Amino acid sequence: MQNTLNAIIGFTKIAQREIKDESYSYYLSKISDSSNLLLNIVNYILDISKI
């Protein structure tokens, strides 16, 4: 799960650097924000499961 999210985050960062169209930029920022939040949730759940 973490590897998949890291891949999404990485490809989104590459796309944000390469694509300068504002309509795409809006959606890419939403993808980036959402995937980072989801990764934080997954990491939190994994931390709790260690306890």
Secondary structure, DSSP 8 states (H G I E B T S, - for coil): -HHHHHHHHHHHHHHHHH---HHHHHHHHHHHHHHHHHHHHHHHHHHHHH-
